[in-house]
């Protein structure tokens, strides 16, 4: 969801990017698990990530696949800040990782940034009936 960054004025984009760092996840890396504390989010630059949901018993169900440009993680923005789904890199993934708490603080201090970030996260939730993580 590059729209998170593209929807911001250049100065605001720079402020949000101050809370980001490049990361790499090898293929088959579990990025996070359902119900764990959510304190960050990512913009995927390359690779694929599968989202899953726990089912009764020891199995999981695939609920979505994310590709370059997609936003991974929205639970960092919504109390109680726990992941709704799990996420696994199915290929090597390169992404920008953002500090969710710092971005939430920035959003509360600058309403234009808050509105743009909220709109981008809301777009993720509208993209699928179940909402993407």
N, C-alpha and C positions, 0 to 999 in steps of 0.2 A: 504494500500500500504506500507507494511513494507519495500518494496524495497527502499523506501526513506531512511530508516536508514540502511538497509542491504547493500546498494550500497556505503556506506561511509566507509572509513578507521576508525578504532576504535577511534583515536584522533578526527577526524572530527565529528564522531557520537556524541562523548561527547560534542563537541562545540555546535552542533545543539540542543542536549537535554538540554543544559543550558537554552534554551529559551522555555522549555515545562513545563507544570504542569498537573497533573491528574485532570480531571473534570468528573462530573456525570450529566446527563440530565434525569430527570424522564420521563416516557412514556408520549407521547402526548405533549412534550415541543417543541415549535417552536424555532429552533436554530438560524436561520436567514431568512430574507425575500429577495426576488428578488429585486435588485437595491439598497439595503442598502450598506453602506460602508463595504468593506471587509478588515479586518486587522488581521486575524488569520486563522489557519487551524487546522485540527484534524487528528489523526490516531485512528480509532475506535478499541477499545480493546474488547468490548462486546456490544451486542445489535444490533438494526437495525435502519437505518435512511432512510427516503424517501425524494427524491428530487422532487420538483414540479415546474411548470412553469405557470405563469398567462396566462389565456385565456381571450378573450373579454368577458365582463360581469363579474359576480361575481365568476366564477369557475376557477379551476386550473386543470392541467393535470399532472399525475405522469410521470416522465421522467427517474427514476431510483431508485434502492434500494441499499444501502450500508450495508455491514456486517463487522464483525471483520477482521482486516488487511487492510481494505480500507482506502484510503485518502479522507477525506471530506474537500472540499474547495480548489480551485485553483485560484480563482479570486483575492486573496491577492497578487499574483505574477504578474498580468497583468494589467497595467494601463487601465482604470481609477480607478481600485480597487473597483469595485462594483459587488455584487453577481449576477451571471447570472441566478441562480435558487433560490428557497427557500428550506429550509431543516427542517424536523420535525423528532424527535425521535419517532418511533412507539412502541418501547419497552424501558425499562431503558437502557441507553447507558453509558458506561464508555469509556473514551478516553483520549489521550494525546492531550492537546491543546497547540499550538505553537504560539508565537508572530510573526506574519507575517513580520512586519517592521524590527524587530531584525534579523530574518532569511534572509530577503532580503539584509540587510547590511552585514551580515556574508558572504553571497554568493558573494557580490561584492568585499569583501576583500580577499577571498580565492577561486580561480577559480576552484579548484578540488571539493570543496563543492558546488559551484554554478552549475557546470556541473552535478553533481549527483542529486541535488535537481531539476534542470530543466528537466533532463531526467525522473525523477519520475513523475513530474507534466505532462509532455508531454505524458507519458504512460497513464495517466488518460484520457486525451483528445482524445487519439487514441482508448481507450477501447470501446467507443460508438460513433456512427455517430454524435450525438448531443453534445458529450463531457460531462463529469460529472462535477459538481460544484467542 
